[in-house]
Amino acid sequence: MSSDARSYTEAWNLIKGRFGNKHLVFQTHLHCLFTQPVVQTEAPNMLKTLIDITNNHVRALKT
């Protein structure tokens, strides 16, 4: 097996280990949702960031 093939196999196994664990992925998204910074002022950019982050994690949980 060539060095490139071994590197690819190792990289693929790392990716599967990290993202193939559905329980860990689920827990991570929930943690991110519940530990978002508190919006102190109703500044449009802060609210947009809060909404964007929330939507991203909710969409990820639906998949």
C-alpha positions in Angstrom: 0.0 0.0 0.0 1.4 3.4 -0.9 2.0 6.2 1.5 -0.8 8.2 -0.2 -3.3 5.3 0.2 -2.4 4.9 3.9 -2.8 8.6 4.5 -6.1 8.6 2.7 -7.3 5.6 4.8 -6.2 7.2 8.0 -7.9 10.5 7.1 -11.1 8.7 6.1 -11.1 6.7 9.4 -10.7 9.9 11.4 -13.6 11.5 9.6 -15.8 8.5 10.1 -14.8 8.4 13.8 -15.7 12.0 14.3 -18.8 12.3 12.2 -20.1 8.7 12.2 -20.9 8.9 15.9 -24.5 10.2 15.6 -25.0 10.4 19.4 -21.9 12.6 19.7 -22.9 14.8 16.8 -26.4 15.2 18.3 -24.9 16.1 21.7 -22.6 18.6 20.2 -25.3 20.4 18.3 -27.5 20.6 21.5 -24.6 21.9 23.5 -24.0 24.6 20.9 -27.6 25.6 21.0 -27.8 25.8 24.7 -24.5 27.6 25.3 -24.8 30.4 22.8 -23.8 33.8 24.1 -26.6 35.9 25.6 -27.6 38.8 23.4 -27.2 41.8 25.7 -28.6 44.4 23.3 -31.1 44.1 20.4 -28.5 45.1 17.8 -29.5 43.8 14.4 -26.2 42.1 13.8 -26.2 40.3 17.1 -29.8 39.1 16.6 -28.9 37.9 13.0 -26.0 36.0 14.4 -28.1 34.4 17.0 -30.8 33.4 14.5 -28.2 32.1 12.0 -26.4 29.9 14.5 -29.7 28.6 15.9 -31.0 27.8 12.4 -27.7 26.0 11.4 -27.8 23.7 14.4 -31.5 23.0 14.1 -31.1 22.1 10.4 -28.2 19.9 11.3 -30.3 18.1 14.0 -33.1 17.5 11.4 -30.8 15.6 9.0 
